[in-house]
Amino acid sequence: MTDTHQKSIADALAEIRSRIGQANLIAVAKTFPAEAVAEAIAAGQRHFGENRVQEGMAKYPALRAAHPDLVLHLIGPLQTNKVRQAVAHFDVIHTLDRASLAEELAKEFAKTGRRLPCYIQVNTGEEPQKAGCAPQDADGFIAECRDRLGLPVVGLMCIPPADEEPAPHFALLAKIAKRNGLERLSMGMSGDYETAVEFGATDIRVGSAIFGGRSYPVIPG
């Protein structure tokens, strides 16, 4: 990587941080190599997001050995057969979205003693192709996860429909969180993070605005 590229990542991080107040910036490094992550680390970034369990497992061991304070967020859909690996290699899960996954997480947390903070994903646009519980089911699912299974649910997450204004979706997520006593909101990406912050986002997930267009091959898994 060139110095110019390094400066561009550092400058992008600085610009975003200047716009998000106290919100936590999660740099989404999916499909980008460890070298790109290292440049962000050199610019002071410590929270990173990955969509795929296998990619996170492949990319971060050396980086985490050198920087033990890194925090790795799983922001993509989690298959139940990947729960063991996810719990072992990630620090936060943003995509708890169904009962079967909640059950598997509870079992793995009990078995390992490692309890990852979880965000429940809400499909605010009720899109059939998208993961997340329906808004009308969110209260019941939150109670199931917290009360029956004892999961460490810390907040909610959403991804608004690409062809709609994000503000109503962020407002809906904030409303559900408030009535359930949840303080954290994982919402906002490269194109709408400033709007998300206006609606109370505590964690924003930004990729292309930091790393540029995605031109690297995706690691399977």
Order of alpha helices (4+ residues) and beta strands (2+ residues): alpha-beta-alpha-beta-alpha-alpha-beta-alpha-beta-alpha-beta-alpha-beta-alpha-beta-alpha-beta-alpha
